[in-house]
């Protein structure tokens, strides 16, 4: 999953989308549901330096 997210985040459009929808993600999901776990993982990958 991390590798696929890293690939997605190489796209400028996807990175912009992820950044633009951050607030809505935080409001729309339960803190401990499966979506929250996925979003936490994706956010970790998003914050990694792009190589």
C-alpha positions in Angstrom: 0.0 0.0 0.0 2.8 2.4 0.9 4.5 1.8 -2.5 1.2 2.5 -4.4 0.6 5.7 -2.3 4.2 6.8 -3.1 3.5 6.4 -6.8 0.2 8.3 -6.5 1.9 11.1 -4.7 4.5 11.6 -7.5 1.6 13.2 -9.3 1.4 16.9 -8.7 -2.4 16.8 -9.3 -2.9 14.1 -6.7 -0.7 15.9 -4.2 -2.8 19.1 -4.8 -6.0 17.1 -4.4 -4.8 15.5 -1.2 -3.8 18.8 0.3 -7.1 20.5 -0.8 -9.3 17.8 0.7 -7.5 17.5 4.1 -10.1 19.4 6.1 -13.0 17.5 4.6 -11.3 14.2 5.4 -10.8 15.1 9.0 -14.4 16.1 9.4 -15.9 13.2 7.4 -14.4 10.1 9.1 -14.4 8.5 12.5 -11.2 8.7 14.4 -10.7 5.0 14.7 -12.5 3.6 11.6 -10.8 1.9 8.7 -10.9 5.0 6.6 -9.0 6.9 9.4 -6.3 4.2 9.4 -5.9 4.5 5.6 -5.8 8.3 5.7 -3.2 8.3 8.5 -1.0 6.0 6.3 -1.5 8.1 3.3 -0.7 11.2 5.2 2.6 9.6 6.4 3.5 8.9 2.8 2.4 12.3 1.6 4.8 13.9 4.1 7.8 11.8 3.0 10.4 13.7 1.0 9.9 13.2 -2.8 12.8 11.5 -4.3 
